[in-house]
Amino acid sequence: MGGKSFALTGQERDWVNRAVQKIEADFNRSADTHLLRVPLPGFAGISFYLKDESTHPTGSLKHRLARSLFLYALCNGWVGPKTTIIESSSGSTAVSEAYLARLLGLPFVAVVPRSTSPEKLEAIRFHGGRCHLVAEAAQAHDESLRLAEELGGHYMDQFTYAERATDWRGNNSIAESIYRQMALETDPIPGWIVCGAGTGGTSATIGRYIRYRGHGTRLCLADPASSVFHRHLNDPLVRHVERCCSVVEGIGRPRVEASFEPALIDRCEVIDDVQSLAAARVLSAWIGRPCGGSTGTNAWACARVISGMAARGERGSVVSLLCDSGDRYQGTYFNDHWLEAGGFDIAPVENQFRAFLGEGMPIEA
C-alpha cells in the first residue's frame, strides 16, 4: 500500500525516470479542458459556467487525479517496473488509472462496487484493467489492502492521497485553469465555485488555491443526501454513516476520507438523488452535451446558489464542474425503465429544473 518504498537499482531508477517522462508527455499532448458558459436567460447579471472535464483522454475529472497519484507514487519510490497497481473506486478513477498503468506497462486491478455502471466497467477493461467486484463501496478499501498484500502490489488509495498528490498552488491544476479561463469574462473572479466530494481532493485543491491567491470566491460543496460529508460539516464528531446509498457515482462517502478538508468549505448544499438525476438529464439537453449524475448534483446546488444571488440582487459568476459524460450512464440515469424500477418520479423535478434554466424560476433548499 502507499507509504512503502523500496531501494531502487540503477535500472529501476532509469525506469522511474522514463515513467515520469511518459506521463508528462501524455499530459503535454492533452489540451486544457473547455470552460462552457451555460445560458441563463432568466437571471440578468449572473453568469454560470461549467468546466468540462469529460474531454480528458479518459473522459472525466479523475484523469487529473490519476496523473497526480501516479507521479506521487513514482517519485516516492512506491512503484517500480513490476508493480501491480490496485485502486478502490466507483469507476472513473479506475478508468483513468487503468489508462496510465497501461501507458507504463503495469498490471492494474480496480476494486469496484457491483453497482458500478456497466459502461465504466467496460472502460476499465478497455484500458487493460481487471475489475474486482465487491458488494458495497465501504468494503473496497479493506479489500484493496488485502489484494495489495497478496499481489505484492501498490494500493494507490485515492481517498488518502488525493489532497496531497495534487499541486494546488498551480502547475495547471483545475483551480488555476478555472481562473485563467475566466480572465476575460465580465466577472472574472467567481463569486462561487461549486463541486462535489468523493475523495475531497478537488475541493481541497480549489479551496487552497482560492486562499493562496487571495480571491474572494467562496466554495460550496454539493453533497448527496445519504453522504457523510454534510453531516460532518454540521457536526465534526460525525465521521461515519452506516451506508451511503446514493445512486450518484463518484461523490458522497460513508466515511470522512483523509483527503477531505472541511475548513475549506464555505457552504454545503444537500441534494437528493432525484434532483441530481433530473438536473443531469435536463442540463444535458440544454447545453447539447451529455452530463453524468455528479454533474447534476453540482448543477442543482448551483441553481440554489444562483437563486439566492438573484433574490439578494447580486451580480457575478458561478463556476462548477462537468465531471464526466452522460454516455457512461445510458443504461441507468438516462434509461426510463431503470428510473421506474428504482422508484424515481423524475418528471416533475425535471420540469422544475427546466423552468430554472429557461425562465429564471428560483430553486430553493
C-alpha positions as CSV (number, residue, x, y, z in Angstrom):
1,M,0.0,0.0,0.0
2,G,1.0,3.7,-0.1
3,G,3.9,4.6,2.1
4,K,6.1,1.6,1.5
5,S,9.1,2.4,-0.6
6,F,12.0,0.3,-1.8
7,A,15.6,0.8,-2.7
8,L,15.9,1.3,-6.5
9,T,18.6,-0.3,-8.6
10,G,20.1,1.7,-11.3
11,Q,17.8,0.1,-13.9
12,E,14.8,0.7,-11.8
13,R,15.7,4.3,-11.3
14,D,16.0,4.7,-15.1
15,W,12.6,3.1,-15.5
16,V,11.0,5.5,-13.0
17,N,12.6,8.4,-14.8
18,R,11.1,7.2,-18.1
19,A,7.8,6.5,-16.5
20,V,7.5,10.1,-15.2
21,Q,8.5,11.4,-18.7
22,K,5.8,9.2,-20.3
23,I,3.1,10.7,-18.0
24,E,4.3,14.2,-18.5
25,A,4.4,13.7,-22.3
26,D,0.9,12.4,-22.2
27,F,-0.2,15.5,-20.3
28,N,1.7,17.7,-22.8
29,R,-0.3,16.1,-25.6
30,S,-3.6,17.0,-24.0
31,A,-5.2,20.4,-24.4
32,D,-6.8,22.0,-21.4
33,T,-10.5,21.3,-20.9
34,H,-13.1,23.7,-22.0
35,L,-15.0,26.2,-19.8
36,L,-18.6,26.3,-21.1
37,R,-20.9,29.2,-20.5
38,V,-24.4,27.9,-19.7
39,P,-27.2,30.2,-20.9
40,L,-29.4,31.6,-18.1
41,P,-31.9,34.0,-19.8
42,G,-33.9,34.5,-16.7
43,F,-31.0,35.7,-14.5
44,A,-29.7,39.1,-15.6
45,G,-26.3,39.8,-14.3
46,I,-25.5,36.3,-13.2
47,S,-23.2,34.0,-15.3
48,F,-23.0,30.3,-15.0
49,Y,-20.0,28.2,-16.2
50,L,-19.1,24.5,-16.4
51,K,-15.5,23.3,-16.6
52,D,-16.0,20.3,-19.0
53,E,-13.7,17.6,-17.6
54,S,-15.3,15.0,-19.8
55,T,-12.8,16.0,-22.6
56,H,-9.8,14.4,-20.8
57,P,-8.4,11.3,-22.6
58,T,-10.2,9.0,-20.1
59,G,-13.4,11.1,-20.1
60,S,-13.6,12.5,-16.6
61,L,-12.3,14.8,-13.9
62,K,-10.5,11.9,-12.4
63,H,-7.9,11.9,-15.1
64,R,-6.2,14.8,-13.3
65,L,-6.2,12.9,-10.0
66,A,-4.9,9.7,-11.6
67,R,-2.0,11.5,-13.2
68,S,-1.1,13.2,-9.8
69,L,-1.4,9.9,-7.9
70,F,0.9,8.1,-10.3
71,L,3.5,10.9,-10.3
72,Y,3.3,11.0,-6.5
73,A,3.8,7.2,-6.1
74,L,6.6,7.1,-8.7
75,C,8.5,10.0,-7.1
76,N,8.0,8.5,-3.6
77,G,9.6,5.2,-4.7
78,W,6.3,3.2,-4.2
79,V,6.0,2.0,-7.8
80,G,8.6,0.2,-9.9
81,P,8.7,-1.6,-13.2
82,K,6.9,-4.8,-12.0
83,T,4.4,-3.3,-9.5
84,T,0.8,-4.2,-9.7
85,I,-1.4,-1.2,-9.2
86,I,-4.6,-1.5,-7.1
87,E,-7.3,1.1,-6.6
88,S,-10.6,1.3,-4.8
89,S,-13.0,3.3,-7.0
90,S,-16.6,3.7,-8.1
91,G,-15.4,3.7,-11.6
92,S,-13.9,6.9,-13.1
93,T,-10.6,7.0,-11.1
94,A,-10.2,3.3,-12.0
95,V,-10.7,4.1,-15.7
96,S,-8.0,6.8,-15.6
97,E,-5.6,4.7,-13.6
98,A,-6.0,1.8,-15.9
99,Y,-5.1,4.1,-18.8
100,L,-1.9,5.3,-17.1
101,A,-1.0,1.8,-15.9
102,R,-1.2,0.5,-19.4
103,L,0.9,3.5,-20.6
104,L,3.6,2.4,-18.2
105,G,3.2,-1.4,-18.9
106,L,1.9,-2.2,-15.4
107,P,-0.9,-4.5,-14.4
108,F,-3.9,-2.8,-12.8
109,V,-6.7,-4.1,-10.6
110,A,-9.8,-2.0,-9.8
111,V,-11.8,-2.8,-6.7
112,V,-15.2,-1.5,-7.5
113,P,-18.8,-1.9,-6.2
114,R,-21.1,-4.2,-8.1
115,S,-23.4,-1.3,-8.6
116,T,-20.9,0.5,-10.8
117,S,-22.3,1.3,-14.3
118,P,-21.5,-1.4,-16.9
119,E,-20.1,1.4,-19.2
120,K,-17.5,2.2,-16.6
121,L,-16.6,-1.4,-16.0
122,E,-16.2,-1.8,-19.8
123,A,-14.0,1.3,-19.9
124,I,-11.7,-0.1,-17.2
125,R,-11.3,-3.3,-19.2
126,F,-10.8,-1.5,-22.4
127,H,-7.7,0.2,-20.9
128,G,-6.3,-3.1,-19.8
129,G,-7.5,-3.2,-16.2
130,R,-9.1,-6.0,-14.3
131,C,-12.3,-5.5,-12.3
132,H,-12.5,-7.0,-8.8
133,L,-16.1,-6.5,-7.6
134,V,-17.3,-6.0,-4.0
135,A,-20.9,-5.9,-2.7
136,E,-20.6,-2.4,-1.2
137,A,-18.4,0.6,-1.7
138,A,-17.5,0.5,2.0
139,Q,-15.7,-2.8,1.5
140,A,-13.4,-1.6,-1.2
141,H,-10.7,-0.1,1.0
142,D,-10.0,-3.2,3.1
143,E,-10.2,-5.4,0.0
144,S,-7.7,-3.2,-1.8
145,L,-5.3,-3.5,1.1
146,R,-5.7,-7.3,1.1
147,L,-5.1,-7.5,-2.7
148,A,-2.0,-5.3,-2.4
149,E,-0.6,-7.6,0.2
150,E,-1.5,-10.7,-1.7
151,L,-0.1,-9.5,-5.0
152,G,2.9,-7.6,-3.6
153,G,1.4,-4.5,-5.3
154,H,0.8,-0.9,-4.5
155,Y,-2.6,0.4,-3.4
156,M,-2.9,3.9,-4.8
157,D,-5.6,4.8,-2.1
158,Q,-7.0,7.9,-3.7
159,F,-9.1,8.7,-0.6
160,T,-6.0,9.3,1.4
161,Y,-3.6,10.8,-1.1
162,A,-5.8,12.9,-3.4
163,E,-5.3,16.2,-1.5
164,R,-1.5,15.9,-1.1
165,A,-0.7,14.4,-4.5
166,T,-2.1,17.4,-6.4
167,D,-0.1,20.6,-6.8
168,W,-2.8,23.0,-5.5
169,R,-0.6,26.1,-5.9
170,G,-0.6,25.9,-9.7
171,N,1.0,23.7,-12.3
172,N,-2.2,23.8,-14.4
173,S,-4.3,22.4,-11.5
174,I,-8.0,22.6,-12.1
175,A,-8.2,25.7,-9.9
176,E,-5.5,27.6,-11.7
177,S,-7.1,26.6,-15.0
178,I,-10.5,27.9,-14.0
179,Y,-9.2,31.3,-13.0
180,R,-7.1,31.6,-16.2
181,Q,-10.0,30.8,-18.4
182,M,-12.3,33.2,-16.5
183,A,-9.8,36.1,-17.0
184,L,-11.7,37.8,-19.9
185,E,-15.2,37.2,-18.6
186,T,-17.5,40.0,-17.3
187,D,-17.0,38.8,-13.7
188,P,-13.6,37.1,-13.8
189,I,-13.4,36.2,-10.1
190,P,-16.2,33.8,-9.4
191,G,-18.5,34.6,-6.5
192,W,-18.9,30.9,-6.0
193,I,-17.3,27.6,-7.2
194,V,-19.4,24.6,-6.6
195,C,-18.1,21.0,-6.5
196,G,-18.9,17.6,-5.0
197,A,-16.5,15.4,-3.0
198,G,-15.6,11.8,-3.2
199,T,-12.0,11.8,-2.1
200,G,-12.2,15.6,-1.3
201,G,-9.1,16.2,-3.4
202,T,-10.8,18.6,-5.8
203,S,-12.5,20.7,-3.1
204,A,-9.1,20.8,-1.3
205,T,-7.3,21.9,-4.4
206,I,-9.8,24.6,-5.2
207,G,-10.2,25.8,-1.6
208,R,-6.5,26.1,-1.0
209,Y,-5.9,27.9,-4.3
210,I,-8.6,30.5,-3.5
211,R,-6.8,31.3,-0.3
212,Y,-3.4,31.2,-1.8
213,R,-4.3,33.8,-4.4
214,G,-6.4,35.9,-2.0
215,H,-9.6,35.6,-4.1
216,G,-13.0,36.5,-2.6
217,T,-14.5,33.3,-4.1
218,R,-16.5,31.1,-1.8
219,L,-16.5,27.3,-2.1
220,C,-19.8,25.4,-2.0
221,L,-19.9,21.6,-1.5
222,A,-22.7,19.7,-3.3
223,D,-23.3,16.5,-1.4
224,P,-25.7,13.6,-1.9
225,A,-28.3,13.3,0.9
226,S,-27.0,9.9,2.1
227,S,-23.4,11.0,2.3
228,V,-21.4,11.7,5.5
229,F,-19.7,14.9,4.4
230,H,-22.6,17.3,5.0
231,R,-23.3,15.7,8.4
232,H,-19.6,16.1,9.3
233,L,-19.7,19.8,8.4
234,N,-22.7,20.2,10.6
235,D,-21.2,18.2,13.5
236,P,-17.5,17.4,13.4
237,L,-18.0,14.4,15.7
238,V,-19.9,12.6,12.9
239,R,-17.4,10.8,10.8
240,H,-19.3,7.7,9.6
241,V,-22.8,6.7,8.3
242,E,-23.9,3.1,8.1
243,R,-24.2,3.3,4.3
244,C,-24.0,5.9,1.6
245,C,-26.8,4.6,-0.7
246,S,-26.8,7.4,-3.3
247,V,-27.0,6.2,-6.9
248,V,-24.8,9.1,-8.0
249,E,-21.4,7.6,-8.6
250,G,-18.1,9.3,-7.8
251,I,-19.3,11.6,-5.0
252,G,-20.6,11.1,-1.4
253,R,-19.0,8.7,1.0
254,P,-20.0,6.7,4.1
255,R,-16.9,7.9,6.0
256,V,-15.0,11.2,6.1
257,E,-11.9,10.4,4.0
258,A,-8.4,11.6,4.9
259,S,-8.3,13.9,1.8
260,F,-11.4,15.9,2.8
261,E,-10.6,19.3,4.4
262,P,-13.8,20.7,5.9
263,A,-12.3,24.0,6.9
264,L,-12.1,24.9,3.2
265,I,-15.9,24.6,2.6
266,D,-17.9,27.8,3.0
267,R,-21.3,26.4,2.3
268,C,-22.9,23.0,1.7
269,E,-26.0,22.0,-0.3
270,V,-27.6,18.6,0.3
271,I,-29.0,17.2,-2.9
272,D,-31.5,14.3,-3.3
273,D,-30.8,11.7,-5.9
274,V,-33.9,12.6,-7.9
275,Q,-32.7,16.2,-8.1
276,S,-29.3,15.1,-9.3
277,L,-30.7,12.8,-12.0
278,A,-33.2,15.4,-13.2
279,A,-30.6,18.1,-13.4
280,A,-28.2,15.8,-15.3
281,R,-30.8,15.0,-17.9
282,V,-32.2,18.5,-18.4
283,L,-28.8,20.1,-18.4
284,S,-27.6,17.6,-21.0
285,A,-30.3,18.7,-23.4
286,W,-29.9,22.4,-22.5
287,I,-26.1,22.5,-23.4
288,G,-26.2,19.7,-26.0
289,R,-23.6,17.7,-24.1
290,P,-24.3,14.6,-22.0
291,C,-23.6,15.0,-18.3
292,G,-23.2,12.4,-15.6
293,G,-25.1,12.2,-12.3
294,S,-22.4,14.1,-10.2
295,T,-22.7,17.0,-12.7
296,G,-26.4,17.0,-11.9
297,T,-25.6,17.2,-8.2
298,N,-23.4,20.2,-8.9
299,A,-25.9,21.8,-11.1
300,W,-28.8,21.6,-8.6
301,A,-26.5,23.1,-5.9
302,C,-25.6,25.9,-8.4
303,A,-29.3,26.5,-9.0
304,R,-29.8,27.2,-5.3
305,V,-26.7,29.4,-5.1
306,I,-27.8,31.4,-8.2
307,S,-31.4,31.7,-7.0
308,G,-30.1,33.1,-3.7
309,M,-27.9,35.6,-5.5
310,A,-30.9,36.8,-7.6
311,A,-33.1,37.1,-4.6
312,R,-30.5,39.4,-2.9
313,G,-29.9,41.4,-6.1
314,E,-26.4,40.2,-6.5
315,R,-24.5,40.0,-9.8
316,G,-21.5,37.8,-10.5
317,S,-20.4,34.4,-11.8
318,V,-20.7,30.9,-10.6
319,V,-18.5,28.1,-11.8
320,S,-18.9,24.3,-11.4
321,L,-17.7,21.1,-13.0
322,L,-19.0,18.8,-15.7
323,C,-17.3,15.8,-14.1
324,D,-17.9,13.1,-16.7
325,S,-20.0,12.3,-19.7
326,G,-23.6,11.0,-19.5
327,D,-22.6,8.5,-22.2
328,R,-21.3,6.3,-19.3
329,Y,-24.9,6.2,-17.8
330,Q,-27.1,5.4,-20.8
331,G,-28.2,2.2,-19.1
332,T,-29.0,3.9,-15.8
333,Y,-29.6,7.6,-15.3
334,F,-30.8,8.1,-18.9
335,N,-32.8,5.0,-19.1
336,D,-36.5,5.5,-18.2
337,H,-37.0,1.8,-17.4
338,W,-34.1,1.9,-14.9
339,L,-35.6,5.1,-13.3
340,E,-39.0,3.5,-13.0
341,A,-37.6,0.3,-11.4
342,G,-35.7,2.5,-8.9
343,G,-38.9,4.4,-8.0
344,F,-37.6,7.8,-9.3
345,D,-40.6,10.1,-10.1
346,I,-38.4,12.4,-12.1
347,A,-40.7,14.3,-14.5
348,P,-41.9,17.0,-12.0
349,V,-38.3,17.6,-10.9
350,E,-37.1,17.8,-14.5
351,N,-39.8,20.4,-15.1
352,Q,-38.6,22.4,-12.1
353,F,-35.0,22.5,-13.3
354,R,-36.1,23.3,-16.9
355,A,-38.0,26.3,-15.6
356,F,-34.9,27.4,-13.6
357,L,-32.7,27.3,-16.7
358,G,-35.2,28.7,-19.2
359,E,-37.4,31.1,-17.2
360,G,-35.4,32.0,-14.2
361,M,-37.7,30.3,-11.7
362,P,-35.8,30.1,-8.4
363,I,-34.9,26.8,-6.8
364,E,-34.6,27.0,-3.1
365,A,-33.4,24.5,-0.5
